[in-house]
């Protein structure tokens, strides 16, 4: 069900498996494994999103060579928003709640966040496809505008993720 989490569970050494038999400690370790899986997945997603910048660089080079400098502002807007979203994913809240925090994050919420992040992969792939299409498009302005729309939609989904963690949604 959760491939990264399953790998983390399987990679536990004998001492960690022994500690899991201590009452109360297994739940603590399980939450910690979920948090680590969440962090690894966010790093993977943000790295895939960063790959979309290569296509944007190709678009910018083609536009500059072609002399169509009106579109370069749209490319820069897309680049800035792509950086912003990649950083929001990379440095997003990881579901940790301290002992004295007002909002506690339980394991079911962490599971929801993990599933939410799995859905983000599809959105990131859509952004990457739109960036690649912009690099190949004859009408660069329309393709870059489509890319900006996809990046903005991904940014809105990240806000939804934050609301799930805060218990708002």
C-alpha positions as CSV (number, residue, x, y, z in Angstrom):
1,X,0.0,0.0,0.0
2,X,2.7,2.5,1.0
3,X,5.8,1.4,-0.9
4,X,8.3,3.7,0.8
5,X,6.9,2.9,4.2
6,X,7.0,-0.8,3.5
7,X,10.6,-0.5,2.5
8,X,11.4,1.4,5.7
9,X,9.7,-1.3,7.8
10,X,11.5,-4.1,6.0
11,X,14.9,-2.4,6.5
12,X,14.6,-2.4,10.3
13,X,17.4,-4.2,12.0
14,X,17.1,-6.8,14.8
15,X,17.4,-4.2,17.6
16,X,14.6,-2.0,16.1
17,X,12.3,-5.1,15.7
18,X,13.1,-5.9,19.4
19,X,12.3,-2.4,20.5
20,X,9.0,-2.6,18.6
21,X,7.9,-5.3,21.1
22,X,8.2,-2.8,24.0
23,X,4.7,-1.5,24.8
24,X,4.0,1.9,23.5
25,X,7.3,2.1,21.5
26,X,5.9,0.5,18.4
27,X,3.4,3.3,17.8
28,X,6.2,5.9,18.3
29,X,8.4,4.1,15.8
30,X,5.5,3.7,13.3
31,X,4.9,7.5,13.4
32,X,8.5,8.1,13.0
33,X,8.7,5.8,10.0
34,X,5.7,7.5,8.4
35,X,7.4,10.9,8.9
36,X,10.6,9.6,7.3
37,X,8.6,8.1,4.4
38,X,6.8,11.4,4.0
39,X,10.1,13.4,3.9
40,X,11.6,11.0,1.3
41,X,8.6,11.2,-0.9
42,X,8.5,15.0,-0.7
43,X,12.2,15.2,-1.7
44,X,11.5,12.8,-4.6
45,X,8.5,14.9,-5.8
46,X,10.3,18.2,-5.6
47,X,13.3,16.8,-7.5
48,X,11.0,15.6,-10.3
49,X,9.5,19.1,-10.4
50,X,12.9,20.7,-10.6
51,X,13.5,18.6,-13.7
52,X,10.8,20.7,-15.4
53,X,13.1,23.7,-15.2
54,X,15.3,22.1,-17.9
55,X,12.5,22.3,-20.4
56,X,11.8,25.9,-19.4
57,X,15.5,26.7,-20.0
58,X,15.1,25.2,-23.5
59,X,12.0,27.4,-24.1
60,X,13.8,30.5,-22.9
61,X,16.8,29.7,-25.2
62,X,14.6,29.2,-28.2
63,X,12.6,32.3,-27.5
64,X,15.8,34.4,-27.1
65,X,17.3,33.1,-30.3
66,X,14.0,33.6,-32.2
67,X,13.8,37.2,-30.9
68,X,10.3,36.7,-29.4
69,X,11.2,38.5,-26.2
70,X,7.5,39.2,-25.3
71,X,7.1,35.6,-24.1
72,X,10.3,35.6,-22.0
73,X,8.3,37.3,-19.1
74,X,5.9,34.4,-19.1
75,X,8.8,31.9,-19.0
76,X,10.3,33.8,-16.1
77,X,6.9,33.8,-14.3
78,X,6.7,30.0,-14.9
79,X,10.2,29.5,-13.6
80,X,9.6,31.5,-10.4
81,X,6.3,29.7,-9.7
82,X,7.9,26.4,-10.4
83,X,10.7,27.2,-7.9
84,X,8.1,28.3,-5.3
85,X,6.1,25.1,-5.6
86,X,9.2,22.9,-5.6
87,X,10.3,24.6,-2.4
88,X,6.9,24.4,-0.8
89,X,6.9,20.6,-1.4
90,X,10.5,20.1,-0.2
91,X,10.0,22.2,3.0
92,X,6.4,21.3,3.6
93,X,5.2,20.5,7.1
94,X,6.1,16.9,7.7
95,X,3.4,15.9,10.1
96,X,5.4,16.3,13.3
97,X,3.6,17.5,16.4
98,X,5.4,18.1,19.6
99,X,4.2,17.4,23.1
100,X,2.9,20.9,23.7
101,X,1.7,21.7,20.2
102,X,-1.9,23.0,19.9
103,X,-2.7,20.8,16.9
104,X,-1.8,17.1,17.3
105,X,-1.1,15.0,14.2
106,X,-2.2,11.4,14.7
107,X,-1.3,8.4,12.5
108,X,-4.5,8.5,10.5
109,X,-3.8,12.1,9.5
110,X,-0.2,11.1,8.6
111,X,-1.6,8.3,6.4
112,X,-3.9,10.8,4.7
113,X,-1.0,13.2,4.1
114,X,1.0,10.3,2.6
115,X,-1.8,9.4,0.2
116,X,-2.2,13.1,-0.6
117,X,1.5,13.2,-1.5
118,X,1.1,10.1,-3.7
119,X,-1.6,12.0,-5.6
120,X,0.8,15.0,-6.0
121,X,3.0,12.8,-8.2
122,X,0.4,12.8,-10.9
123,X,0.1,16.6,-10.7
124,X,3.9,16.9,-10.9
125,X,4.0,14.6,-13.9
126,X,1.4,16.8,-15.5
127,X,3.6,19.9,-14.9
128,X,6.6,18.1,-16.3
129,X,4.6,17.1,-19.4
130,X,3.4,20.6,-19.9
131,X,7.0,21.9,-19.6
132,X,8.2,19.4,-22.2
133,X,5.3,20.4,-24.5
134,X,6.2,24.0,-24.1
135,X,9.7,23.2,-25.3
136,X,8.3,21.6,-28.4
137,X,5.4,23.9,-29.1
138,X,5.2,26.2,-32.0
139,X,3.1,28.7,-30.0
140,X,5.3,29.1,-26.9
141,X,3.1,31.7,-25.3
142,X,0.0,29.4,-25.1
143,X,2.1,26.4,-24.0
144,X,3.8,28.5,-21.2
145,X,0.4,29.9,-20.1
146,X,-0.9,26.3,-19.8
147,X,2.2,25.4,-17.8
148,X,1.6,28.3,-15.4
149,X,-2.0,27.2,-14.9
150,X,-0.8,23.7,-14.0
151,X,1.8,25.0,-11.6
152,X,-0.9,27.2,-9.9
153,X,-3.2,24.2,-9.6
154,X,-0.4,22.2,-7.9
155,X,0.2,25.2,-5.6
156,X,-3.5,25.1,-4.6
157,X,-3.3,21.4,-3.9
158,X,-0.4,22.1,-1.6
159,X,-2.5,24.5,0.4
160,X,-5.1,21.7,0.7
161,X,-2.3,19.5,2.1
162,X,-1.4,22.1,4.7
163,X,-5.1,22.3,5.7
164,X,-5.3,18.5,6.2
165,X,-2.2,18.7,8.6
166,X,-3.7,21.6,10.5
167,X,-7.0,19.8,10.9
168,X,-8.9,22.4,8.9
169,X,-10.1,20.0,6.2
